[in-house]
């Protein structure tokens, strides 16, 4: 196996890493290794092929921000749904034994935490909640007072 085979192996390793890991980082190295594999068919110098790999990977990595901005620029100018989520209503879908809460908001499932002033023992599956804020990949919730709760308190 020549140099091209080694570069193909590196390209496959980087592609697998891109597929397995939650980042958008290794794709550029997989492409750079692919370019180096093609160039190694014509250039026998390992150091020159390494420079080609590093240059292509670095240029693609640097241009990621521009590529993503162009993609989103062509889409609608409205805010992303996840940024508008505060103030929306949801329903508690699941509560696990370890305290993990899953809330369904407009068909999407979100991991949720109760606000500090919301006792965990007052939350039940099926309760309507309001999203008070979003942080990273989860939301903070507060139980909505329903008419049934008000009736229980009056009795």
C-alpha positions as CSV (number, residue, x, y, z in Angstrom):
1,X,0.0,0.0,0.0
2,X,1.4,3.4,-1.0
3,X,1.0,6.8,0.5
4,X,-2.5,7.2,-1.0
5,X,-3.7,4.2,1.1
6,X,-2.5,5.8,4.3
7,X,-4.3,9.0,3.4
8,X,-7.5,7.1,2.6
9,X,-7.3,5.4,6.1
10,X,-6.8,8.8,7.7
11,X,-9.8,10.2,5.7
12,X,-12.0,7.3,6.9
13,X,-10.9,7.7,10.5
14,X,-11.7,11.5,10.4
15,X,-15.0,10.7,8.7
16,X,-15.9,8.2,11.4
17,X,-14.9,10.7,14.1
18,X,-17.1,13.3,12.5
19,X,-20.1,10.9,12.5
20,X,-19.6,9.8,16.0
21,X,-18.7,13.0,17.8
22,X,-21.2,15.9,18.3
23,X,-18.9,18.5,16.8
24,X,-18.6,19.8,13.3
25,X,-14.8,19.7,13.2
26,X,-13.3,16.5,11.7
27,X,-15.1,16.8,8.4
28,X,-12.5,19.2,7.2
29,X,-9.7,16.9,8.1
30,X,-11.4,14.0,6.3
31,X,-11.7,16.2,3.1
32,X,-8.0,17.3,3.6
33,X,-6.9,13.7,3.9
34,X,-8.9,12.8,0.7
35,X,-7.2,15.6,-1.2
36,X,-3.8,14.5,0.1
37,X,-4.7,10.9,-1.1
38,X,-5.4,12.2,-4.6
39,X,-2.2,14.4,-4.6
40,X,-0.1,11.4,-3.4
41,X,-0.9,9.7,-6.6
42,X,1.0,12.4,-8.5
43,X,3.4,13.6,-5.8
44,X,5.7,11.1,-4.1
45,X,7.0,13.5,-1.3
46,X,5.3,12.6,2.0
47,X,6.2,16.1,3.5
48,X,4.6,17.9,0.5
49,X,1.5,15.8,0.8
50,X,1.4,16.5,4.6
51,X,1.6,20.3,3.8
52,X,-1.3,19.8,1.2
53,X,-3.3,18.0,3.9
54,X,-2.7,20.7,6.5
55,X,-3.3,23.6,4.2
56,X,-6.6,22.2,2.8
57,X,-7.9,21.2,6.2
58,X,-6.9,24.6,7.7
59,X,-8.5,26.6,4.9
60,X,-11.7,24.6,5.1
61,X,-11.8,24.9,8.9
62,X,-11.3,28.7,8.8
63,X,-14.0,29.1,6.1
64,X,-16.6,27.1,8.2
65,X,-18.0,30.3,9.7
66,X,-18.4,31.9,6.3
67,X,-20.1,28.9,4.8
68,X,-22.5,28.6,7.7
69,X,-23.3,32.4,7.6
70,X,-24.0,32.1,3.9
71,X,-26.3,29.1,4.4
72,X,-28.3,30.9,7.2
73,X,-28.3,34.3,5.3
74,X,-30.2,32.7,2.5
75,X,-32.8,31.3,4.9
76,X,-35.5,33.4,6.5
77,X,-34.6,36.4,8.6
78,X,-36.8,35.2,11.5
79,X,-35.2,34.1,14.7
80,X,-34.5,30.4,15.2
81,X,-37.3,28.6,17.0
82,X,-35.1,27.7,19.9
83,X,-34.4,31.3,20.6
84,X,-38.1,32.1,20.7
85,X,-39.0,29.3,23.1
86,X,-39.2,31.4,26.3
87,X,-42.8,32.1,27.2
88,X,-44.1,29.1,25.2
89,X,-46.4,26.5,26.8
90,X,-45.5,22.8,27.0
91,X,-46.6,19.6,28.7
92,X,-44.6,17.3,30.9
93,X,-44.2,14.1,28.9
94,X,-42.0,12.0,31.2
95,X,-40.5,12.2,34.6
96,X,-37.8,9.6,35.4
97,X,-36.9,8.2,38.8
98,X,-33.6,10.2,38.7
99,X,-35.6,13.4,38.4
100,X,-35.0,13.9,34.7
101,X,-37.9,15.7,33.2
102,X,-38.9,15.6,29.5
103,X,-41.2,18.3,28.2
104,X,-43.0,18.3,24.9
105,X,-43.1,21.8,23.2
106,X,-44.8,22.0,19.8
107,X,-44.0,18.4,19.1
108,X,-40.3,18.6,20.2
109,X,-39.0,17.0,23.3
110,X,-36.8,19.0,25.6
111,X,-34.9,18.1,28.8
112,X,-36.3,20.4,31.5
113,X,-35.4,21.6,35.0
114,X,-37.9,23.3,37.3
115,X,-37.2,26.9,38.3
116,X,-35.7,27.3,41.8
117,X,-39.1,28.4,43.2
118,X,-40.9,25.4,41.7
119,X,-40.8,22.3,44.0
120,X,-40.1,19.2,42.1
121,X,-42.8,17.2,43.9
122,X,-45.5,19.5,42.5
123,X,-44.7,18.4,38.9
124,X,-46.5,15.4,37.4
125,X,-46.7,13.8,33.9
126,X,-49.4,15.7,31.9
127,X,-49.0,19.0,33.7
128,X,-49.0,22.1,31.6
129,X,-45.9,24.2,32.0
130,X,-44.5,27.5,30.7
131,X,-41.0,27.8,29.6
132,X,-39.3,30.5,31.6
133,X,-35.9,30.4,29.8
134,X,-33.6,28.3,27.7
135,X,-30.1,27.4,28.5
136,X,-27.9,25.3,26.1
137,X,-29.9,22.1,25.3
138,X,-32.5,22.3,28.1
139,X,-35.2,24.6,29.3
140,X,-36.4,25.8,32.7
141,X,-40.1,25.3,33.5
142,X,-42.8,26.5,35.8
143,X,-46.1,24.7,36.3
144,X,-49.1,26.6,35.0
145,X,-52.0,26.9,37.5
146,X,-54.9,25.1,36.0
147,X,-58.6,25.5,37.0
148,X,-58.5,22.0,38.5
149,X,-55.7,23.0,40.9
150,X,-57.6,26.1,41.9
151,X,-60.7,23.9,42.6
152,X,-58.6,21.6,44.8
153,X,-57.3,24.5,46.8
154,X,-60.9,25.9,47.3
155,X,-62.3,22.6,48.7
